[in-house]
């Protein structure tokens, strides 16, 4: 026999858990995105989310045991605390890490979209004394180089009236090499002179054509304007498939910003305008992350943005995350019949959440999209036993784990029944 059941308190606390899980996830993304490998980051994201939601659902059933029955609360609820961490945090950490690894795979057709060589072009004209008095742009470059993998090559040049190579393309093969490059940046002289953007871009691509045979990108930061024949300057970049990203600092007029924007757009790059010098580091970081890092909970960039394969894969993987989240509740409650209903409901929740993420991103407010997806997971999961009827036990041992003898469970009014009382409040035997 099957019955549809619903615990309103479980739904309410599940919503609370979904919101708290979202907050915890945003804190992890803010702190570790770009510094922690995506597989570990997604493992932590989904593991902690499952732990918080599972904790809230366990508390709901202990306070109001509508799904498991009062006898479960009296005799077996303590087992739920023992199963909580392995059944939620560890299970979903492993699943999140594995699914992110699958989602992050690059195929040969897409590998060319990941820059391996970077040339960083820094404006050191006189005006930078006023717009960047604390040399935040140099600190941003140093921070970016510190994040780069050992297989990356980086070059740094400065420009005013003339162009000076601080460091030509070199492999960041060790921390010692990074330290040498950072020392060269520290030795850059004080800003002086005018601005010649065209000459800087021309020398950068000339060097990359001679020294680089891999996918490359240029990041240019400037606060000024100069006469640039954009079409002529960017032509070799497009021929070599090298992207130019530009960052504008405190432009006194619109001409400088418009020029940098045209240069970036002409090569498929991005343009960011920074109103405060302290935000330059974030601008550099955003460019690098968009080129290299994407995970299940953020937007894809570049060639990966329109990947139908990754679009479908994300939806499917989030569906599996939802199903496993439901299974984790069944493990915590130690009930195979509840596990079945929660897994089915979790799959529906995961499907809806995956579609929300895929079609809601990119967005100006990605956190809002993630919040909606997380709440969908929590809410729909809590309604699983209402959407999918729960099979009632027949007195046989129906738990997940073997070895526990047959038992009769007291119903909510204290009446013993192999179905858990008059209302069948015990939905089945334990996993064991």
Buried (B, 14 or more C-beta within 10 A) or exposed (E): EEBEBBBEBBBEBBBBBBBBBBEBBBEBBEEBBBEBBBBBBBBBBBBBBBBBBBBBBBBBBBEBBBBBBBBBBEBBBEBBEEBBBEBBBBBBBBBBBBBBBEBBEEEEEBEEBBBBBBBBBBBBBBBBEEBBEEBBBBBBBBBBBBBBEEEBBBBBBBBBEEBBBBBBBBEBEEEEBBEEBBEBBEEBEEBEEEBBBBBBBBBBBEBBBEBBEBBBBBBBBBBBBBEBEBEEBBBBBBEBBBBBBBBBBBBEEEEBBBBBBBBBBBBBBBBBBBEEBEBBBEBBBBBBBBBBBBBBBBBBBBBBBEBEEBBEBBBBBBBBBBBBBBBBBBBBBBBBBBBBBBBBBBBBBBBBBBBBBBEBBEEEEBBEBBBBBBBBBBBBBBBBBBBBBBBBBEEEBBBBBEEBEEBBBBBBEEEEBBBBBEBBBBBBBBBB
